[in-house]
Amino acid sequence: MFRTLIDIEGLVRMGSSVSLFDCRAALGDAGAGRRAYDEGHIPGALHADLDRDLAASPGVGGRHPLPERSAMAERFAAWGVNAGDQLVFYDDAGGAFAARGWWLARWCGHEAAAILDGGLAAWPGELTTRVDLPGRGDFALRPPLTRTVTVEEISRGGCRFSLIDARARRRYDGLEEPIDPVAGHIPGAHCRPFQENLDARGRFRVASELRERFVGLHENAVCYCGSGVTAAHNVLAILLAGFDEPALYPGSWSEWIADPERPIAP
């Protein structure tokens, strides 16, 4: 069973016994992931759309609020996922979007979920445009394997959490904000851009290097980002570092700034 990462050799060995999901996406272009999938994907992969499948409709809960657990379980079942299946998620962005699929599977209680390390670029074979629609699976909700923190909990007691912001440094510093209407970060948060979890090949760094990134921040850690998507990348990195799994703040910055009474920094 693969619970965090799977390399390309492991994926090839498992062959058709894997439930494979293409999570490619582009913020600001809702159709980009589907177009990329239709142009060519790893054989056997199904398309997992960030906006339609892996998130609820945007609103006061942020740009990519979590779907209801029951709705997410129904989606996995409709994709043909069974209780004992190994799930593998990939993208072409270093795991930025695949991490959301991985985290949601864990949130639904499915332990056998992993990200393809290196993503689409690691695939050695031909891509296909063929889509094989599976029959319905028996996927059902089980107790969550991961945790969430609400905006109210952070507002009431943020100082007891180690808030970890996965966005780029310039967004954290409030120097630029290409997506949300307000720049800055949640007061007290620490900047750990998710891209720095990867090495020069676009694969996750070894555990010792990841430990250096998060040492001192792993206790009572809560990961957030712009809308709760790339924050899951830091959740995975902290697990790979050998620390306890941190909580996710799903609404993240896009929910935090919906109320002008909430403080921002810098």
Secondary structure, 3 states (H helix, E strand, C coil): CCCCEECHHHHHHHHHHEEEEECCCCCCCCCHHHHHHHHCECCCCEECCCCCCCCCCCECCECCCCCCHHHHHHHHHHCCCCCCCEEEEECCCCCCCHHHHHHHHHHCCCCCEEEECCHHHHCCCCCECCCCCCCCCCCCCCCCCCEECCHHHHHHHHHHCEEEECCCHHHHCCCCCCCCCCCCECCCCEECCHHHHECCCCCECCHHHHHHHHCCCCCCEEEECCCCCCHHHHHHHHHHCCCCCCEECCCHHHHHCCCCCCCCEC
